[in-house]
Structures are given as C-alpha cells and as structure tokens.
C-alpha cells in the first residue's frame, strides 16, 4: 500500500514538473516571438497597417527629404560605449552661432527623418543641427532597438562630440519625437553638462513597460501579465535591459534641465494620457503643449504656427539665441 502511494506521489510530481517545463518552454517561445516582433532589428511591417499611425494627406514627414539632400551635410561616425558603430548627420548653421540642436528620431526611423525639424532649427532659428541614427536604425550598427534606454548613453557621447567640435561655449537643445522623445527624456536624468540648456520631448511614452503593455492590448488584445514580464526577461538576455528599468518617468524625476512636453490630443499609438504622469514627475522648469487634433507624431504638421511659436519661446527662454530668428 505504501509503495502504491509512493508511486502515485512520484507520478504526480512528474506531471507537475512536466507541466512546469512545458509552460516555461511555451512562455519562452512566446517571449522570443514578441521580442523579435518589437525589439529585434527588422522591418516592422505591422506599422504600415496600423490605423493609429495614419499619415496626414501628402505624407508631410517625407516632404523635406529633398531639402535635406540639397544641403551640404557631413556624415559623422562614432563608437558607442559598448562598441556599436553609430552614424549621425551634421548640418552647420547658415551664420556663425554657438547654438546647436540634437534631433532624435522615432521607432524604426532614421536621423534624416527629422529633416523638417532640421529645417526649422537651421533656417528659422539659425542653429547647427545634428541628427543621429539611433542604434539598430539607419546606418548605425546594433541588432536591437533600445527604446531610448541604451540610446541615452549614445546621446551623451554625441553631446561630448559636439563639445569637442564647438568648445565650451556651445549651447545645446535636445529635441526628440516619439521614441526620440522618450530618448531625450531618458537622457535628461543623466549627468548632463551645463551646455545642454533645455529639452523638447514630443509624444514620448512614460516607460518601455507601459508602452509595450499598451500595444500588447491594442494589437493583440492580450493582458500585460505574464507576457510583458517574460519578454522583458528575454530582452535582458538578448539586449541587456529590462523593460522596467527603461523609464522616462524615473529619469525626468532626476532632471535639472527645463523640459517642454508636447503631445497630440488624438494620439492613439503613444496615447495622450502618457504626457500627464511625465509632466507631473518632472521637478525642473517645465511647460506642456497639447495639439488637440494631432495624431501620433503629427503635432508639428497639424499646427505648424503654434508648434513653432511654442518651441521658439521655450528655447529662447533658456538659450541666448544668435542668428536669424522669427519675431
């Protein structure tokens, strides 16, 4: 009788162990799938069908590519702290100035996608312009998307490179859109030199965990637990960061730099509500600008005049502007 009970007990243990192993394999497979879907460097075809990313008529983000290619820009190269080869594009200002903006692009984009903002800062504000390709994007190396977390260190190195080029008198603005907005906010919490005067963040997410949880529900109708947690572990193993540590909210709590937070009121890709906890968490000087009718990444094109006025007033407050400037 005792032997029979022991056999039944061992059988039960084997079933439990087998179930645990099967569940672990299942979740590992699912975690790798979502890692490859969102984080591994690859063409993200799902973005082309996403109704939350509907372009305005004429796809105005692409309208400034001809302007960009007509400029005499310089292609720069740099090695990240962890050995990734990075590429950036530098446009000198039309007139001598100490003012410079670093423009940071969004998810799956590239530096030159920021050409419309490069034109704004260079032609209207008289700035030098740097547009880096983030790791895993454009001509830069890297086999994963950092969602701003590792990219913040790369931005710090680009800042150092600009200091070497322009000297200690340079005055730097960081301006990012979408993932670029998250990147500049994550950079804001680091130890920044005095030459970085202010930050403009357009349609940023509050954290990587928050935005991926939101998109998991939006695109797959799935809850965050346990898929986000498993995928986060896979991300740590493959890209060396957890989703939870990549928090723009935690970074802006530490920043001492002035921040302009911008968002579209009809943004369903990085939902508008994410601007509020970011703004609340920021303890430095700050301003919020909402464009009610703008979808994701289209605040500038929805209200060119209002956006320009807001950015102009903000950077003018913290940067002693030189060169041409609209009144």
Phi, psi and omega in degrees: 000316180296321179296321179296316179296320178296320179296317179295322179294316180295321178298317179298319179296317179299319179297316180296315180298317179298320179294319179296315179297316180298317179296319180296317179295319179298310182292326176297317178296316179294318179298318177294324178299311182289330173298311180296324182295315190252331193245320179298141180295118180189166176290126183262083184295336181297337180292329182292336182256001185279116182291343178284354181243028181300130179283155168289160180306135178085359181047065188299337177301334183266354185292340184262008179295322179294320176300315182299313183290343177278349181274155176270079181264160180248134177268122182252152179229145183207155176252129180290170181299329180259020168090013179271134178281124184243149181235143176217166183234125186245129176243120177286149179293154180292335179228157179304134180199159174262000188267137185214141175241139171254117183260129186241124186279177184261187183303126180066010180270203178205166185305317183293346174296343180270020184301324180297323178283329175298318178297318179301307184290322183282309188280324182263325183261345179076031184266153157289152184226133171238130180235093180282149163275120178294160178304140182078011183221154173054228182268000177281155177281185180108139184252016178213162177262126186271353180052028176096342187287301175287334180297333181299323178291324178294320177298321177301321180288325175295321176300314179300319180296321178291326176295320177296322184285317189254347180085179188288348181277353182294144178240121192246135171248137172257127182223119181228153180236134178062240177301329174295324175295319175296322181296314182291330175290321177294326176293328186299332182277355178276174177281099185263145178292161180300336183292340173280113189266325182195171186225136175242118182242117184252120176052051178276157173267157183286324176197163178295319178300317181294314185288323179288325175296317179298314182290329176299319178288319182294314189269328186241355182057038182243148177284158181295318181270132004259007190296317180296322181292319178293315180295326176298319177295318176300319179297321178297319181289325186262331183234359174068036167208144173272149178300320185296330181281340182273073188243115175292326179299311180298326181287318181291338174299332185264346189288149174248002182269143175297141183230131170258117179262124180238143176203153174272139182287346179243032180277112178252002179266305164250097195301145184306326185298344181290341180292330188290312176293329176296312180298317181295325183286337184285122182260359177269182175298140187207161176212148178241137176226114178255136175251103192304322186264006186271135170275193186295126175073006184248019180299318181296312185284339177283326180219073184302314182294312181295317180298313180299316180297318181294314180294317180301312181297321183291308183291328179297326181294326188250351180234131175282100188286145174230163178081186185295143181206132177294141178285000000 
